[in-house]
Amino acid sequence: MKKATYIFASLILAVGLTSCGGGEEEVVDDSEENEVAEGTYSFNEGTTELEWTSYKTSDKVPVAGSFNEVEYTSSESADAKEVLESLTFSINTASVETNNEERNGKIAEHFFGTINTDKIEGSVKSIGDDGKAVVTITMNGIDFDVEGDYTMEDTDFSFTSSIDVSSWNGVAGIDALNTVCKDLHTGADGVSKLWTEVGLSFKTTLKYVP
């Protein structure tokens, strides 16, 4: 009887030692519980505004405008900046809009027509961490990098910059447009002037799906 008790106790001890480290431990995969679901950002053309501002007369009177036909392409990403850095655009210059039909036609014909630019194309080259963004713009067969300031708050992005159309050999277009609009570009000093400087403004709100 004592011998049987001894064997039974030994079996219990062996089982106890095995469960405390002698065998393989069961690994519990809790990665699914700890995984944080990532959402997806994408470009939303319906919230996008692209505007430009040109200047006339020696007093630099602003003339605001936009384009009615702009095509955008971009990729989706879990990173909002990546969406913006994938952005490309193509602008139909014949769709220029200044809320003045006669002026629209003159800009399309005499400025863009003179520099042989029926489309302005471009892409976002970089979105820096210093509040600076670079956009490559193609016009008159010339690629030129434009740097500007941007803000990014949640899904709201805005970019502002100023360009000089002479960077795209656009002075001939400025002169042609100024000639046909001489009286309208003449200020109190009697000087007719159309500036080569143009302000740019771009705003959009990205779409986010959790």
Secondary structure, DSSP 8 states (H G I E B T S, - for coil): -HHHHHHHHHHHHHHHHIIIIIS-------HHHH-----EEE--GGG-EEEEEEEETTTTEEEEEEES-EEEE---BSSHHHHHHT-EEEEEGGGEE-S-HHHHHHIIIIIITTTT-SEEEEEEEEE-TTSEEEEEEEETTEEEEEEEEEEEETTEEEEEEEEEGGGGT-HHHHHHHHHHTTTTTB-TTS-B-B-SEEEEEEEEE-EEE-
